[in-house]
Amino acid sequence: MFGELQVVENVARSFADLVAEITPASMALSGGSTARSCYELLATTDIDWSGTDFWFGDERWVPIHDPDSNEGMARETFLDEIAPKTIHSMYQLDRHGSALAIEEAARAYQTELESAGPIELIHLGLGPDGHTASLFPDSEALNETDRLVVPNGDGLHPHPRLTLTYPALATAPLIVFTVAGAKKHDALERIRNDENLPAGRVKAARIIWLIDNAAANGSDAKQKA
């Protein structure tokens, strides 16, 4: 299931406009520099966030203040500038302030998701290798058919990760991919040609791909994700 492809002049602006139109009651955030650009614009967009629960599609297993943390980036660019209803961290601490074991954190996050119900809008990116969230090619998480959140990783990407699984993504009414830069062109074309890459296996009620001309044409790369 590929979804709706929209070639836009500015991916971040188009994403911010789409989110403003929907004003979702719940939203899962992504990582990467394209996501950073999206969230910087969202922080300045006139939206009442007081009724929105924020989640994360994946997270590197590092403290939130670490430069590699997806939540840390989202807080710096966006979440700390608004007043959301709640923020659901993947990187969780026990009552003594120590990080939970990653398997325990996966179970805890799944419990939260099951209590909350489907996330209204899930924001995803696309890696040059075709991964999305932390669903990497040939990794164990690709075969998960039951759990909503699992640890995952591979030798090519730093840090162990937590990630939403295909079953979790499939519950979303809307998934929006943002793809910017010529470095993403090959992966995007392979997915459009039905090659078995992780991002191409995502299913949901509705999927929108916001891509720029560089990603569409494979040239003039001025952005990266």
Secondary structure, DSSP 8 states (H G I E B T S, - for coil): ---EEEE-S-HHHHHHHHHHHH--SEEEE--SHHHHHHHHHHTTS----TT-EEEESEEESS-TTSTT-HHHHHHHHTGGGS--SEE--SS-B-TTS-B--HHHHHHHHHHHHHHH---SEEEE---TTS-BTTB-TT-GGGG-SS-SEEEE--TTSSS-EEEE-HHHHTT-SEEEEEE-SGGGHHHHHHHHTT---GGGG---S-EEEEE-HHHHHT-------
